[in-house]
Amino acid sequence: MSLPSIPLFSSIDEYNLKIGITAPRYQDFDIRDFEDNMKTVRLKMPPFRIPFFQVALVESGSGEVVADGNKYNLDRFTLFFNQPSQILYWNVSNDWKGFYLNIDESFYTVRLDGYTRLHDFPFFKKYRSGIHLQREEAEMMLEMMSKINDEYTNPTPYNLPIIKSLLSTVFSYCIRFYDRAYQDEVSKGNSESIGEKFKNVVNNHLNELVLNLATESKSVSSFSDELAITTSHLSETIKKELGQTPTDYINAQIVKEAQKLLRSTDLQIKEIAYLLKFKDTSYFGRMFRKVSGLTPAQYRNQIGK
């Protein structure tokens, strides 16, 4: 089933045209200085999808970018990534500074060991919130992106190999920062309660559903297996910690995800049900009403979407 109500831009060129900036120099790669773009770019976009990868680093500015209903907290020195087919929209001010890169798979020819495709990078495999860099890390990354931008905007016969080499260096540091953030999460996770861990795995699974990285919804027993505890122990613990059964918590989070999509996209209700892996739209509607007190249509009408 397709999702026709959210436009999917076919190329970087079409994307640039839609947001009101000049065409890219290369068909499969583009880099932009936020400060320059903010002079002409549309500061608020309706939801859309892209067929390429994005890496962005915010030096300063304010605003928000939402990917699949999840908001990026874009404060200073935030590094963030977008994958193909994510539902995106933004609402930003014109004081942004920093850089962003758009990359097609075909441009990635100076490859890092173990990463033969862009899809192999962990930060392009699954949605995650932005990574906050230290000042010296951000300044180093901004300097490298500035060098890429200089090569990109000042044509010579040697630009392309230099850009690709610098891009591989950028990816190398992205892996380092991603791994550090992941290790921080692991360290934090070791001290988390079962309830907190359960909330995290449920949230990760919902992101996988929306990104079409999962083909069906997980059962409570699947979550207990992931947490390496019995289903009965999970149920007892969640009732004590969260005050509800695991099923009720999962359903509540699914409805919250659906509400995000109802607010931030113009997807039809049946499309949202399909995206969240409901085979029966009527069942989705009944569950939504049981949790929220409203049908999906009533909720959308209430918010004026």
Secondary structure, 3 states (H helix, E strand, C coil): CCCCCCCECCCHHHHHHHHCCCCCCECCEEEEEHHHHCCCCCCECCCEECCCEEEEEEEECCEEEEECCEEEECCCCEEEEECCCCCEEEEECCCCEEEEEEECHHHCCCCECCECCHHHCHHHCCCCCCEECCHHHHHHHHHHHHHHHHHHHCCCCCHHHHHHHHHHHHHHHHHHHHHHHHHHHHHHHHCCCHHHHHHHHHHHHHHHHHCCCCCCCCCHHHHHHHCCCCHHHHHHHHHHHHCCCHHHHHHHHHHHHHHHHHHHCCCCHHHHHHHCCCCCHHHHHHHHHHHHCCCHHHHHHHHCC
